[in-house]
Structures are given as C-alpha cells and as structure tokens.
Amino acid sequence: MSLIGFLLIGLIAGAIARFLVPGRDPMGCVGTMLLGVVGSYVGGTLASFIFHDQLVARRADTFIGAVIGSILALLLLRAVSRRR
C-alpha cells in the first residue's frame, strides 16, 4: 500500500474511533490521522498474535483491526492525559 493510502486509511480509522468513543478530544485532522496510523499498527500487531499470521496486512479485516486499535490507542491516550 502506498504511503498516501496508508495515511488515508489512518485518517478514516481515527475518525471512526473518535466517533465511537464518547467524549471530547482536542485534536485536529493530523492528530486523528496519527491516531489511526498508531491504531493500524496496534490492530495489526494484535491480529497477528491472535491469528498467528504474518500477512495480516493483506487480509480483508485489517480495517476493522485498525479501528479497534485506534479505539484502544484513544482510550490509552485519555488515561495518560487525565493523570497529568
């Protein structure tokens, strides 16, 4: 996948994660995109552990994993930012 496609998927996954998790998050488009990229990495890593597959990036459910990973990353970000 090209870099632009990866960033676009990250933006969409991050936006869906922000929509699904209630609450206010003060981040713009770049922050949402980074959230989705981190979520893609987290979701892909978790899926490779669960399914014992190294080629998870070529599967159809990677977008769902990206959204789930983005939700987990967003919840972790909120937990860390509340402590400060």
Secondary structure as a PSIPRED ss2 file (coil, helix, strand):
# PSIPRED VFORMAT (PSIPRED V4.0)

   1 M C   1.000  0.000  0.000
   2 S C   1.000  0.000  0.000
   3 L H   0.000  1.000  0.000
   4 I H   0.000  1.000  0.000
   5 G H   0.000  1.000  0.000
   6 F H   0.000  1.000  0.000
   7 L H   0.000  1.000  0.000
   8 L H   0.000  1.000  0.000
   9 I H   0.000  1.000  0.000
  10 G H   0.000  1.000  0.000
  11 L H   0.000  1.000  0.000
  12 I H   0.000  1.000  0.000
  13 A H   0.000  1.000  0.000
  14 G H   0.000  1.000  0.000
  15 A H   0.000  1.000  0.000
  16 I H   0.000  1.000  0.000
  17 A H   0.000  1.000  0.000
  18 R H   0.000  1.000  0.000
  19 F H   0.000  1.000  0.000
  20 L H   0.000  1.000  0.000
  21 V C   1.000  0.000  0.000
  22 P C   1.000  0.000  0.000
  23 G C   1.000  0.000  0.000
  24 R C   1.000  0.000  0.000
  25 D C   1.000  0.000  0.000
  26 P C   1.000  0.000  0.000
  27 M C   1.000  0.000  0.000
  28 G C   1.000  0.000  0.000
  29 C H   0.000  1.000  0.000
  30 V H   0.000  1.000  0.000
  31 G H   0.000  1.000  0.000
  32 T H   0.000  1.000  0.000
  33 M H   0.000  1.000  0.000
  34 L H   0.000  1.000  0.000
  35 L H   0.000  1.000  0.000
  36 G H   0.000  1.000  0.000
  37 V H   0.000  1.000  0.000
  38 V H   0.000  1.000  0.000
  39 G H   0.000  1.000  0.000
  40 S H   0.000  1.000  0.000
  41 Y H   0.000  1.000  0.000
  42 V H   0.000  1.000  0.000
  43 G H   0.000  1.000  0.000
  44 G H   0.000  1.000  0.000
  45 T H   0.000  1.000  0.000
  46 L H   0.000  1.000  0.000
  47 A H   0.000  1.000  0.000
  48 S H   0.000  1.000  0.000
  49 F H   0.000  1.000  0.000
  50 I H   0.000  1.000  0.000
  51 F H   0.000  1.000  0.000
  52 H C   1.000  0.000  0.000
  53 D C   1.000  0.000  0.000
  54 Q C   1.000  0.000  0.000
  55 L C   1.000  0.000  0.000
  56 V H   0.000  1.000  0.000
  57 A H   0.000  1.000  0.000
  58 R H   0.000  1.000  0.000
  59 R C   1.000  0.000  0.000
  60 A C   1.000  0.000  0.000
  61 D C   1.000  0.000  0.000
  62 T H   0.000  1.000  0.000
  63 F H   0.000  1.000  0.000
  64 I H   0.000  1.000  0.000
  65 G H   0.000  1.000  0.000
  66 A H   0.000  1.000  0.000
  67 V H   0.000  1.000  0.000
  68 I H   0.000  1.000  0.000
  69 G H   0.000  1.000  0.000
  70 S H   0.000  1.000  0.000
  71 I H   0.000  1.000  0.000
  72 L H   0.000  1.000  0.000
  73 A H   0.000  1.000  0.000
  74 L H   0.000  1.000  0.000
  75 L H   0.000  1.000  0.000
  76 L H   0.000  1.000  0.000
  77 L H   0.000  1.000  0.000
  78 R H   0.000  1.000  0.000
  79 A H   0.000  1.000  0.000
  80 V H   0.000  1.000  0.000
  81 S H   0.000  1.000  0.000
  82 R H   0.000  1.000  0.000
  83 R H   0.000  1.000  0.000
  84 R C   1.000  0.000  0.000
